[in-house]
Amino acid sequence: MSEPQMDRQAIHAEMEQARATFHALVLQASPAALDRASEGTRWTNQQLLFHMLFGYMIVRRLLPLVRTLGRLPDGFSRRFARMLSATTKPFHVVNYLGSCGGALVFHGPRLTRKFDRTVAALHRNLDDETDEALARGMHFPVDWDPFFTDKMSLLEVYHFGTQHFDFHQRQLTIQQPAT
């Protein structure tokens, strides 16, 4: 059975759900919980929370790229994706270290404010997109992230932020483990 077709309102709703969840996670996390290792990553919970925000920040940066390459012949974005795939190892290092550094700057109320501003900007951008623009897409470096597919529409790029968020939320260990 195939997944139901995403639409603009579904993307708005999932971003709002993620925003509410993010606020609750940050609010409930004690300093000890934030310093605790996450499950299945090298990040602490604090670093992983920043990384969850970072996924939405990346979506904002991808939008103009997808809008531009989505208007060009398919071969342009295919070659671009191949070029990016060649840099997968350095990308993963920068991705890891960026979240380590970002967590030093963005934490507590500053982290939630940044999340709110980022999601609000994505809501505005999504409202301004035409249906034609949302259907256009480009090729992606699939080795960079498990939620990148070979070709993604602009609407799928908006959805990526929440896929990324939901995946990493399951890796948080903010709740005290049972003893």
N, C-alpha and C positions, 0 to 999 in steps of 0.2 A: 504494500500500500504506500502511495507517495505522500509526502508531507503536504499539508494544505498550503496554498499560495499565500505568501506573505503580502501584506499590504502596509501602506503608510501608517494607518492607525495601530496596527499590531506592533510596528516598530516603536511608535510613540509610547504605547502601553508597556512594552518590555523595558524601555529605557527608564520609564518612571518607576517601575518595579525595582529595577537595579538600583536606582537612586535611593529609594526608601530602604532597601536592604543594606546598601552601603552605609547610610547614616546609622542604622541599628548596629551594624558590625563595629563601626568606629566607636560609637557610644558605649557599647557593652565591654569593649576590650580594655582590660587592665594593663598597666605598664608591663607586668610580667607576661601576660598573654601576647602582647605585641612583640616582646623579645623572644618568644618561644619559636622554635623551628616549625615551619609549615610541613605538610605531608607531601612527600614526593617532589620537593623542590629544594634548592639550596638557599632559598630565601627565608627570612623570618616572617612572621605574620605581618609586621609593619611594612616590610619590603614588598610582600605579596599584595597588600592592600594598595600600595602605590602602583604596583604593576597592573592591578585591575583597573585603576583609573587610567593608567597609561594606554591601555587598549582603546579606550574611548578617545584619548588624545591622538592616537595614531589614526583612528577613523577620520578625525577632522583634517589631518594632513593628507590622507589618501583621497579625499573627495575631489580636490582640484585635479589631481593626477588622473583619476578615473574619468572625470568629465572631459579632460583633454584627450587622453589616449583612446577613450571610447568613441571619439569622433573620427579617429584615423583608421586606416585599413588595419585589419586584424594582425597582420604581420609585425607591425610596430610594437604593439604591446607584448606579443609573443617573444620577440627578440629582447625587449626590455626585461621581461620576466626571466629569461634565460641568463641575462647578464647579472641580475640580482641573485639568482640561484647560485651563481659562481662565487658569491660572497657570503654564503650561508654561515660558515664557521665564524668569521668576524662579526656577522650580524648577531649571532647568539651571544658572543662575548659582550658586545655593546648593549644588547638587550638586558643581559644579567646585571652588568655594572650600572647601567642607567637606572634600573629600579633600586639598586642599592643606594645610589646617590640621591635619587628622587625622594626616597624615604627619609633622608636626613633633612630635606628642605620642607617637604609636605607631610605633616602629621597633625593629628587632632583636628581642631576646627579649620585650620588652613587646608587640610586634605579634603574635608567635606565641602568647603567653599569652592575649591578647585573642581571637584567632581560636579557640583551644582552648575558652575559656570560652563563647564565643558558640555554637559548634557543639555543645558539650555541652548547653547549655540547649535548643537546637533538638531534639537527640535526646530529651531528657526530655519536652519538649512534645509531640513527635510520638508518643511512646509513650503519652502520656496522652489523646490524641485518640480519640474514637469514630469508627467508620466513617461514621456519619451526619454528624458534624461535618466530617470530611475531604471529604465530598461537597458540602457547602454552599459557596456562593461569592458573589461580588459583582462588580460592574463595576469596571473600572480605567481610569485615564487613559492610553490607549494611546500618546500622544505623549511620555510621560515616559520610557519605556524600550522598546527593541525586543522585549523578552520579555514585556511586559504584553500580554495579549489582552483583548478587550472584556469577557469574563467569565471569572473564574478561580476554581476551587475552592480550598479550603484546602490540599488536597494539592498542587495546582499552584503555590500560593504557596510551599510548602516547596521545591519543585523549582526555582522561580525563582532562588533563591540560587546554585545550582550552574550553571544556565544562564548567569547573569551572570558567575560566576567563570570558567567555561570560555571564554566569549567574550573577556574581558579578559586571560586568561592568554596568549592568542595575540598580544596586543599588546605584551607585555613584550619588552624587548630586553636582558635580563640577560646572555645569552650574548654574548661578544665577536663582533662581526660579522667575517666572513671578509675577509681583506685580499688 
